[in-house]
Amino acid sequence: MAIQIVAEKMVFGGSCLAKMNGKNVFIPYAVPGETLEIEITKSFRDYDLAKITRIVAASAHRVEPFCPLYRICGGCNMQHISADYQRELRAQMLKDSFEREGISVPDIQIISGEEKGYRARIQLTDGGFKERDSNKVVPLSACPVATAEINRYLAAIPQEDRPRGRIHIFGDRRVQNAPSFDHLILAEEKKSLKLGQQEMSEKLKKRIKHYVKPRFAGTMADSTNLCTVALSGKTIQFDARGFFQSNIDVLEKTIATLTTNLGGKRVLDMYAGAGVFSVFLSDIFENITLVEHNRDALVQAEINLAGKRHESYGISGAKWIRENAAQILSKEGSFDAVVIDPPRSGMEKEVRDWLCKNKVGQIRSVSCDPATHARDSAALVKSGYTLSRLYLLDFYPQTSHIESLAFFEHFEDDDA
């Protein structure tokens, strides 16, 4: 039975919220303010899921999706909304997340780039994309949000000739090493089977505190998986099978913003990954401490930071707090700044508590999840930090994915 309803605000995940007899209804592919006919697809005790059967009164922000696979593949979920309004909605969802935690939010600034042709990293399964909510493979010869370098590969190599299984592709004009296609690295998952066939040099091992044999499908296992990019005048190396930001234009802008008005003797790069931020922090700090549990990523950080004063800890943030932090502070003194970029789950409790207790003048906090970012930010604010700036990092246009950057300051007289 069709039900007429008015879509209210958009919520994290990209669906619009509506109310029916006091019960929340979540509607994918809606736009706030639209009058819709819907059909309930799943019903739970506290909420329902619905699909649109007819748009009664469309939003002025509704547009025609530009990709023929929209709503079929598991990627984009906001192509039906104009690009400018998309950014407004993502900023509002970010604001809502922080306000739910009781944080007074400064005006959100948006760091953005191109709306199409931006995505430098994709994954293919048996040569195609996964269908939304399914394991079925969707064939494709182009992806409008992917870079020109990736689309040249998709056009040149027929579906049946692409590698089977799961492969990672990183393609961008700034890729400097590309054996098969111009500015593109193709890394196959099966190459992880070579793990342990090559060992780090003894010199490199000594640079990483608490080094143990890599326990991940690793960067040292097969050099053909390594990708080198030119990033804002620096050269960065990483494993194409691991995480690296997909939107290089926005990444360069983010780095420039994150490092603005930072400087001093010592900085902590917590959850440092391959050391992307540290490479740029090394220009404005005398010494950097990197903490990253994925030692394969940390091997790349060592290569990227060659010749720079730094020390690396291949352990979790929680373990670093328990075993190393007090000794370092006693010997070296406080950090002048902390840059922190945790996984989706947010800061480990030990790390969050340590930051709240050991006040640092400046914290630059990057996050890929607004809910955990807001939770961690609330703890920092409650302990005496001031949230001075909040940015929406618009890495993924056409999707509801939200990344953010928060500036926290602590002044000596805050607790006086």
N, C-alpha and C positions, 0 to 999 in steps of 0.2 A: 504494500500500500504506500503510495507516494505521500509524503508529508512536506508541507511548506514551512520554511524556516529562514531566519535571517542569520547569516554568518557574522560572528562578532570578531574578536581579535584573533590574529595568528599566534600560535603557540610553538614552542620549540619542537622541531620535527617537521614543521611545514604545514600541518593541518590547521584549519580554522575551528575555533570553538563556537558552539552554539548551545542554547539551552532549550530543553523540551520537558515541560512539566517539572522544572527544577533540576533535571538531570543533565549532565554534560554530554554533549554530542561532538565528536571529532570528525571533521569532513575534509579529506584530502582534495587538493586541486581547487579549493574555493579561494575567494578573495574577500577580505573583510568588507562588510557592508552589503554584500550581495544577497538578494532574495533567491532562494533555491528550493527546488523540489528534491527531496532526498529519499533514500531507502536505507533502512537500518540493515547493516550487513552482519554485525556481531553485537551482542548485548551482554554487558557485564553488570555486576551489582551497582557499581558507582558511575559507570559511563557507558555510552554506546559508540560504535563506529558506524559510519554511514558512507554512502556513495551518492554522487549527484546524478539525478535522472533528468533534470531539466533546469536550465538557468532562467529564472523568471525575470530578474532584473540584474543585468551584469554590471560589474564595477567599471568605472571609466579607466581603471588601471589594468583591466584584463586585455591581453593581447593574444595573437595567434602564435602558438609555439613554432619555432623555426626548425626543429629537428623531427624527422619522420619517425624516429624511435622513441620520442617522448611518451612517457607513461608505459612504455614497453620495457626498456632497459632499466637497470637499477640505479641509474645515475641521477640526473637532474630531476627536481620536483617543483621548480618555480618558474619554468619557462612561460607559463601562462600569465605572468605578471610583468609589467613594464620594469625595466632595469632600475630606474630611479626609485620607484616605489618598493622594489625588492630590498634595496639598501635601507630605506626607511623602516621596513618591517623587521629586518635583521637587527638594526640598531634598537628598535623598540623591544624586541625579545631580549636583547642583552640588558637593556635598562630594567625590564621587568624582573629578570633573574637577580640583579643586584638589589632592587628595592624590596623583593620578597625577603631578603636577608637583613632588611632594616638599614641599608646603606644609602646615604644621600649621594646621588650620582651627579657628577659634573656633566656639562654638556658633552655628549659623545661625539668625538671626531671620527671621521671615516677615512681610512686609507684604502684606496681602491685602484683598479686598473681596467683593462679591457673586459668587456662583457662576454666576448666569444674568443676562441682561438688562444686561450691563455693557459690551458692545462698541459703541463709538460710531462706529467706522470700518469700512466694508465696501467691497468692490469687486464690481460686477456686470458680467457679460459678456452682451450681448444680453438683458439683463433678468433673468438668473439667475446661479447659482453654477456654477463649473466642477466637473465630476465628478472624483472622485479618480483620479489617474493617467490622465486623459483630457482631451480638448478639448471633449467633449460638454457642453452646457449643461443644467443641472438646474433646472427651473422651481420656484419657491417663492413662497409667500404670507406666510411668517413665518420668523423665525430666532430660536430661544429664547435664544441668547446675545447677541443684539443688543439695543440699547436700545429702549425703548418708542417713541421718536421715529422710529427706523428702521422698526420694525414697523408703525407707522401708515402710513408711505409704502408699504410692501409690500402692506398690506391694501387701501389706497385705489387704487393704480394697478395694473391688470392687467398680467400679463407682456407681452402684445402691445403695450401702450401705453407701456412703458418705453423709454428711449433705446437704440438699437442700439449695438454696439461696447462699449467698456470705459468704465464710469463709476465715479466715486468718490463715496461718500456719507458724510457726517459728520453724525451726529445725536445730540444730547444736550440735556438741559434747560438746560445752561449756554451753549448757542449763542445769541448775541445778535442776529446778523443772519441772517434767514431769509426770502428773498423768496417762496418757493413753498410751503413747509410749515413748520409751527411747529418752531422749533429744529432745522432741518435744512438742510444745504447739499448740493446735487447738482452735481458738477463733471464735465463731459464731457471725455474725452481730446482730442477734435477741436479744442477751443478752444485747444490749444497751437499750432495753426497760426497764431494771431495774434501769435506771438512777434515782438517787435521793433516792433510797431505803436505801442506807447507807450514812451517813454523815461523814465528816472528824472529827477527834478529835479536841477539842477546842485548844489544844496545837499546832496541826499542822496548824490550821487556822491562828493562830497568827504569824506563821513564814512567811506567804505569804502576803505581803503588798497588800492592796486594794482587799482582798479576797472577792469574791462573789460566790454564788452557782454555781457549774460547769455547763457550758452550752453546753458541748460536750458529746458524748457517752463516759462515763468516766471510769477511772481506778478504782475508788472507788465503781462502780456499781456492779461489779462481780469479785471476786478475782481469779476465774478460768481463766480470761483473762490475768493475770499477768505472765510475763516471767522474769526469773532471769538468767543472763549469767555471767560467769567468764570471765573477760576482762582484759588482761595484769595484772593479780594479784589483780584486784578489782572485787567487786560484784555489778552488775548494774541491776536494776529492771525497767521494762517498760511494757506498755500495748501492747499486741501482735496485737491489732487492729490499733494501732497508728503507726507512722513512727519510724523505727529503721533501721540502715544500714544493707543491705542484705549480705554484704561480710565482715565477721568478721576478716579474715586475713588482708585484706587491711585496715580495720578500725583500728586495733591495730598498724599497721605501720604508719598510718596517725597520730594517737595520739602521737606516739613517735616523729614524725617529727614536728608536730605542737608545741609541748612543748619544743623543743630544744632551748637552749639559752634564754628561758623566765625565768622571776623571778622578785620578788619585793614585795611590800606591798599590792597593790590593783590591781585587774583585773576586767574588765567588760566582762561578757559572755552574749552577745546580741543574742536573738533568741536561748535561752539555751536549749529548749526541755526538756528532762528528766535529763539534767545535766551531760551528758556523759563527755564532755570536762571538766566541772567544777570539777568533781571527781578527775581528774588528775591534774588540775590546783591548787587544794587545797593543793597539796604536795609542790608547789613552790611559792605560794603567801600566804600572811598572811590573806587576806580577799577577798571574791569574791562577786560581785553583779550580780545576775541573772535577766534577763528580758525575759519573755516568756508569750505571750498572752493566750496560751492554758493552763488553770489552772490545767487541769487533768494531763498534762505532768509535770507541775511544782510540783504537789503533789508527783510524782515519784522522781523528783529532790530532794525534801526535804528528802525523805527516803534515797536516795543514798548519800546525803551529811550530814547525821546525825553525829553530833559531830564535824563538820567542821565550821569554822567561815565564815558566809555568810549572805546575805540578799536577799530576792526574791521579785520580783514585777510581779504580775499576770496581766500585761497590755501589750498593744502593744508598740513597740519601739517608735513610734511617740508620744504616750501619755506619756511615761516615759520621753522623751526629754522635752515635754511641761511642765510637772507638777513636775518632780523630779530632773532632771539632775543638774540644776543650784544650787539648795539647797545642793545637795550632794557634788558638787565641792567646794562650799563655806565652807562647814563644814569639809570635809575630804581631800580636795585637789585633784589634778589630778590623773587619773588612770595611772599606769605604763604600762599597756598593755590592748588591747581590742582583744577579740576573737569573731568573728562574723560569723554566719552561717544562712543567711536569707533563706526564701522560694524561689521558682523558680522565682518569680517576682523581686527578689533582695531587696536591702536595701530600706526601706521607705525613702522618700526624706528628712524628718526631721532628720532621723538618719544619712544619708549621709552628709547633710549640717553640722550637729553638729560635725561629725568627721573631716570635712574639716576645721571648725573654731577652734575647741578645739584640738590642735595637741597632739597626743599621741605618745610616743616614738616608740612603736611597735604595729602593727595591724597584726593579722593572720586572713585572710579572706577565708572562705570556701564557695563554691557555687556548686549548681547542674545545673546551666545554664550558659554556656559560654558567651552568649550575654549580660545578665544582669550583670554578673561578670565584663565583660570588660567595660560596661557603668559606673558602680560604681567605678571601678579602675581608669578610666580616670579622674573622678572628684577628687579622692584622689591625683593622680599624679599632676594634674593641681594646686591643693591647696598647693603643696610643699612636699608631701610624695615621697619617692623613692621606686619603685618596685624592690626589691632586689632578690626575688626568685619566681618562678612560677612552680607549680607541676601539672601534670595530675594525678588525683586520679582515677586509673583504677578499679572502683568498679564493672563495668558491662561488662566483656569480652563478645564477640559475639554480642554486641549491639553497636549502635552509641551514646549511652548516655555518656555524658561527665561531670565529676565533677572535681573541681580544688581547689587548695590551693595557695594563694598568700601571700607573706611576704611584708609588707610595713614598712619602717623605716622613722622616722622624727628626724632630728638632730637640736639642738637648733640654730645653725648658718645658717640653711637653708634659713631663711627669712631675714638674716642680709644684 
